[in-house]
Amino acid sequence: MPTAPAAAAPAPAPAAPTAPSSPKAAHYHAALTGALLRGAWADANPGTAPNGTELSWGELIRKWGKHNGGNTSLIHHLRDISLLYLSSSSSHHPASSGYITVPSPSGSIPTASGPPTQTGGADGPASSNSSAETTSHAGSSFIHIPHPHLHHKKSEGTALGGGAGGAGGPGPTSSFSGSTVREQGSRAAYLSPADLDGDEGDDPTDWAEGTSWWTGVQIDQADEVKEGVKELEGLVNGGKLRPGEVQSAKLTLGYHLHALGQHDAALRTFSEVDWTVQLRAGAIEGDAAVTERIRGRCLQGMSAELLGQASALDSYLSVIDLARQLQSLPCPQPSYLSAQPPKLLFDTHREVYRAISTALTRAAILAARQPDQLLLTLRILRTYHAYASSWHATFRPKQRQRMILLYMRALADAFPPSGTAAVSPYLLGEGSSAVSARATWHKESLEAIRLGRNLLAATTSFLRAGSVNTPVTSFTELCVALADRHIPLAPEAINTLWWSMTLTFQSQSVLRHLTRLLTSVGDHADARRTFELYVQLVLKARETAQPEISLQLKRRPTEDEPAGPTEIARQAEEAETKEGPTAEERKTQVAEAEIDGDVDFIKALLVGARLLTKDLDEPDEAWRYACLAGDVIEAADKRGRGVIKTLRAEVEECKGVVRMAMAATDADAIARPTYQAQAINHLLAAANLDPSSTTVYYHLAYCHAEARSIDAATDAIRTALEQNQANVQAWHLLALLLTAARDWAGAAKACEAGVSVWEAEEDVDDKEESDLEVLSNPSAASDRSVEAKDFAKVRPSLAALPVTSSPPLLLSSGVFQPPQPAPPPKLSKTKRLEHVIRLRMTLNVIVEKTQGAEVAMLRHQELFAFFSARSGKNRKQFGYAKGIRGVTPSASVVGLEGSYVSVAETGAGPKGLGESMINVHPPTPNIEVPSEKSTIPRLVHSAATSPRATSPASDGDIEELNEKVGGLSVGKGRERRKSLTGGRKLLPKHLHVPSVGAIGRHGRPSSVRRLTSPSESNLELQRHRTASASTVALSLAPTAVHSHFRGSAPARPPPPPPAAALAEHGRTPTESRILSNLWLQSAATFRRWGKPEQCLVAIEEAEVLDPENSEVWVQLGLYHLGLSPPNYEAATPALVKSILLRPDHPAGIVSLAKLYLATDQVELAHNALNQVTQDSGWDVPEAWFYLAKVCERQGRDGRAGECLRYALGLEESRPARRWREGVERWL
């Protein structure tokens, strides 16, 4: 390595130049500064004269030196080394080319060598390799760019004074020598600005530890660079330069040494630069001098990194401090921190961006390799992308693709806890957020996704069949990882996945992620389509890759008994200990053409089975996919690649829940107990494989409950709550189990505990929801009315973000560390609201049972107010951006426990209700509305007391409040299937359905309210699916005190006002269904309270809200049957309409059968009850009870006894509401 000559006594330094003394001087100073900031080293004409004439580099430098008195040789040296160094790193070179690589420890310049096996990274201030094309040369990624003029001799060079460079002698130590003026058509003619930008290669290991990411100038150019080193050393030590020019000379000398691979010497030179004072002093004053320092700091960091010195990171980070000194380039601000970020120009500062891009990329790589440096890594990445927002798509696309992936990978690990403040500074040295950390993270993640999508759309294209667009698939994986951590990002992730299909060919990972995210947002139709396509692609790909292993999706015999829990656990143990690839080897096994591995395929099959069972109500189809998941595990075991126990447990759990659903919806009386036993067996096996799973114990408790094993179900749900006390549905299921055990006080406490859990979750979310709203709409806070604020809630101040350990983001191989598994997805705010409403309705049933109807009605009023404040137009006041959706109106609310069907033990003739009364509690579609009092220990056949009695202590009242038929939640697919098959058979076979004319004669054709206008059809059209004026802003249920019937004879209510548009109340169809069911629960309570007028008003309000709610017509029928004397003629069409709306509704069928029995239509009653007890009403005690009464009428006492015993068994273990109406079968 050349050494610097001994320093002679320095001559007095010339005075620093003053500001340009003439317009020409100012013009040429600005023109040259602009060329240097642009890095236009290869431009033929980088500037113009004042008259507009284009000037070459030599002429521009000469005129600048002439009018400003500057040292032109420094500028020539800078241009020469930039062309040599940047051109060598701009394109991929073949194996025949020789490049300087990292020197040996002795520091000598290596001889010509083959190209590094791995190239890329940021090869200089310009970056690294080209991204324009990838050659097929093994071990090389450079394309040679010829430089025919490079090997010139000193004697051949023309001094600056003799040519275009100004006066001066040719000696190497002359202050004006050392650089020849290149004729145009030389090396610069072969280069464009994009060539000088450089980029990284396609190899993902370019970010690996080591020095292979760097290459210097070509070996055959080293002599020219060494010549420049000698001349610059002479200039530095000659004492003829001004102070600013000395700094420029040292920076350019360090540039030369770095390009030669003499990194020790380069670091010594850079250490002599004064980095703290006179930042704008240099060979050219102003921003050009600052740019020199920015480039110098970047080169200093690269040399330090190549030598393994820890100071490299500090050098890289200091580049940003220098960039803030540029007067022509404002500091960038990302849009998630600033409403109006400054506009940055790209072309005018291209050289600055080359240095900033390289420095921040290398800094991010160094920080990402270290543990516990997540915060610093994110600050670097945020700053990088704040600058990158103004860059052209063609500027280092490969580098930017990797940086956006690293950015999103870091964001996935940096998801902040709720209620914490955003860190400050947010970028490197600047930037802050006024809202919480999570709200800022949400907006930042959205911007990162959109930035990455725009970048990939501009820099990638659709590949041929069988190829994998790795940048796009990697990007979508990280988008999904962000959405998994924060559900509000799911819509943006879904849009990105759909977009990615335009750049990928049948990507299995894209379809897999789409299925799961579409399911999470409620788009079940598209989710099913993507899931079925995904399974087809995977099976076909596996058949092609491994024809010896046959995996088929086929129907399985449902009567097959599963292996016992012990046997399943033994098989799992054997599979894990069996010889085969290690866990680490399994991770590194990469399938060809993107074939999903066993784990991903099994998880996708479980998602699809859940979709088909829970959301589409097709457990038969789901069973096929659950069995396929088991087959995949078996095939993996045969190949010696066993699946971990937790995943096996999930498969067994899935099979158990699907079997449970099949037992409840599809099985007959013979197959049902078999299915239930199989479901329990699968769930016990899952619990043995994964005892820490809370969902397994919840599902086991539910399955035991449906099988009426109350004690076993209670033990399982208590275990689930011990592991996770924040599960509202688990508290609800415990409450229902306690009501089945007649522990009413304990059930009430369980409900209150569940409500407390919900309130705690709301308190945590309130601040985040408010922050997100302010972040997206800063004026929203000022627009909120006083009524929108809940002053009862204390807003906690934001806590500091806790300091937590974090693993490295980059492995030593240069690939990303796989992100940590996302925690289980948190239920949406609206879904939690739906659950707590169900829970409070069950609590109201318990209150009516224990404290009477009057106290229960006060609870109803509170529930009306609670729900009204959080639905419709009022929902945004409590942070509900969207209403409750996702369930069809006909199945949106599960079970109205409060709607009791007064079922009498019929006497002779149409008169009356017989001696004993059994209250059948009817169900509604999805979100249950609590029914009233729950069951008594057994069916009591003594005469009932007056239905108007309100004392909860009376035997008759307990019996009145005891029995009910719960609603059945029917999904869209099953409801359609039943209406076309079983439903069609049910009506003509079992029910006498009056004609339309007959219904019209009964006076209640389609509306509960009596029509007062002569135009029935117009009024019905007006009122269809709208709310009356009394319900638009309604928050309290009517009571005896507030009703207009109070103290007066029953008066017919006035006709409804004109229909309110959807925009007036703002409710979704599901919210209307919930509110309708709340009114119906109030109607049932009024009826049991002995207030028929208020009962009718509540039914009318419910019908206005949701005319297609079959429970409305059940309640209307019960109202007519509860009159004295019963109005059978009016009750019949109401009950028939309820069955027409929902053919498998047990409440409507049982009520109509009771009416048939009361009117001596025994055969019709028998047909209806016999069918419903075999189908959806198999667990309804009232259905079996009345079937027994029918059999008695028919003289079949033996069959009657069987039905009574079965009804008694169901009654003894009946909860306050049917299981499926209160809680979900599948969490």
Number of C-alpha atoms within 10 A of each C-alpha: 14 11 8 14 10 7 11 9 9 11 11 10 12 11 10 16 17 9 11 16 11 10 11 16 19 15 18 25 25 19 20 22 20 19 22 26 22 20 26 26 24 23 17 17 18 22 25 17 15 12 6 8 10 15 17 18 27 25 21 25 26 25 23 24 20 16 18 21 14 24 21 26 30 26 22 23 23 22 19 22 21 24 19 24 26 26 28 30 33 31 28 29 25 19 19 12 17 21 25 26 27 25 19 11 8 9 14 14 17 15 13 15 15 17 23 20 13 22 29 31 28 30 27 30 29 33 29 32 37 29 25 20 13 16 13 9 13 9 15 22 29 25 21 17 16 11 16 10 11 16 12 12 10 17 9 8 17 20 25 25 15 15 16 21 27 22 15 16 17 21 14 19 18 18 23 24 30 29 27 24 19 19 15 15 11 15 20 20 13 13 18 15 18 17 24 30 28 34 31 31 27 19 12 16 19 24 29 19 16 16 20 20 25 27 28 26 25 24 19 17 20 22 15 20 23 17 16 24 23 18 25 29 18 21 26 22 19 18 19 18 24 20 18 21 23 24 26 26 27 23 27 28 30 29 27 30 25 24 31 31 27 24 26 21 20 25 20 12 19 23 14 11 18 13 15 7 8 15 21 19 22 26 26 27 21 20 25 24 24 25 26 27 28 28 27 28 28 31 31 28 27 29 27 21 22 19 18 12 12 12 12 24 22 13 22 29 22 18 23 21 13 19 21 14 17 19 11 14 18 15 19 23 22 20 15 20 18 13 12 10 15 14 13 19 14 19 17 18 20 22 27 27 28 25 29 28 25 27 34 26 24 26 25 27 23 20 22 25 23 16 13 17 18 24 19 17 24 24 21 26 26 22 23 27 22 19 20 20 18 14 18 13 16 16 23 27 23 26 25 23 20 19 20 23 23 24 24 25 24 21 23 25 19 17 16 21 13 18 24 20 22 22 17 13 12 19 22 20 13 13 17 15 18 13 21 27 25 24 29 24 20 22 17 18 24 17 15 20 23 14 16 25 20 12 20 21 17 13 18 14 13 15 13 11 10 13 15 19 19 11 17 25 21 14 25 26 18 23 28 25 24 26 22 21 20 20 18 14 20 22 15 16 28 23 11 22 24 14 15 22 16 12 20 22 18 18 23 25 21 24 24 24 24 25 27 23 24 21 20 18 17 15 14 20 13 13 26 19 12 22 23 14 16 25 21 15 18 19 17 16 18 18 15 11 14 11 11 9 15 12 18 17 15 12 13 12 8 15 10 10 13 16 14 14 19 13 12 20 21 12 15 22 15 13 23 18 11 15 13 16 14 12 13 8 10 13 10 8 10 12 10 12 16 19 20 21 15 17 16 14 22 25 17 24 27 24 23 26 29 26 26 24 25 21 22 21 22 24 27 20 17 28 26 20 28 26 22 23 28 17 17 20 24 17 17 17 20 14 15 17 22 28 20 16 19 17 18 23 26 22 24 29 28 31 31 30 31 28 30 32 25 25 25 23 21 17 20 16 12 9 14 20 16 18 24 24 20 25 29 26 22 28 30 23 26 30 24 18 25 18 15 14 19 21 20 30 27 28 28 29 30 32 28 22 23 21 20 20 15 22 15 15 25 24 14 22 25 19 19 24 18 11 15 14 16 17 18 24 21 28 27 29 29 27 32 34 30 23 24 26 20 20 13 21 14 16 26 24 14 23 27 18 18 25 21 15 17 19 13 11 14 17 15 14 16 18 23 21 20 19 21 20 18 17 23 13 10 13 11 12 13 8 9 12 9 9 9 15 11 11 9 6 9 8 13 10 11 15 14 13 16 10 8 8 10 14 17 19 26 24 18 15 14 17 15 18 16 10 14 10 11 14 9 8 12 12 11 15 20 19 15 18 20 21 22 22 24 27 30 23 29 32 29 31 32 27 22 25 25 20 17 25 29 18 13 22 23 16 20 25 17 16 20 19 15 14 21 22 19 20 26 24 18 19 20 19 19 17 21 19 14 14 22 25 18 16 19 16 21 24 25 26 33 31 34 39 36 37 35 34 30 26 30 24 22 24 16 13 11 18 15 19 24 15 14 20 25 26 24 31 37 32 37 36 32 32 32 38 38 35 37 37 36 33 31 21 18 17 23 15 13 12 14 19 17 12 18 15 17 19 16 19 13 12 14 22 23 22 28 33 32 27 35 36 33 37 35 29 24 28 23 17 13 16 21 13 14 17 18 11 11 15 19 14 14 19 19 10 13 20 22 16 17 13 10 10 9 12 20 13 13 15 15 17 18 19 19 21 19 16 17 11 10 8 9 15 12 11 18 15 11 16 22 18 20 24 28 20 14 11 19 18 16 15 17 18 22 22 21 15 9 11 13 16 18 14 9 7 8 12 9 12 13 10 13 19 13 13 19 18 12 15 9 14 20 17 26 18 22 24 26 27 30 30 24 27 36 27 27 34 32 32 33 31 30 25 26 28 21 18 18 21 21 25 26 24 24 26 28 24 24 30 31 25 28 27 23 20 25 28 34 32 29 33 31 26 30 29 24 20 26 22 12 10 12 19 17 23 16 20 25 26 28 29 29 26 24 26 26 18 18 26 22 26 28 32 36 32 28 32 33 31 29 32 30 23 28 24 18 18 16 19 18 19 28 24 18 25 31 18 18 25 22 14 19 19 27 22 26 26 29 32 29 27 26 29 29 26 25 29 20 15 15 13 11 13 15 12 14 22 16 14 22 21 16 16 24 20 17 21 24 18 24 32 30 35 37 28 24 23 27 33 25 19 19 18 14
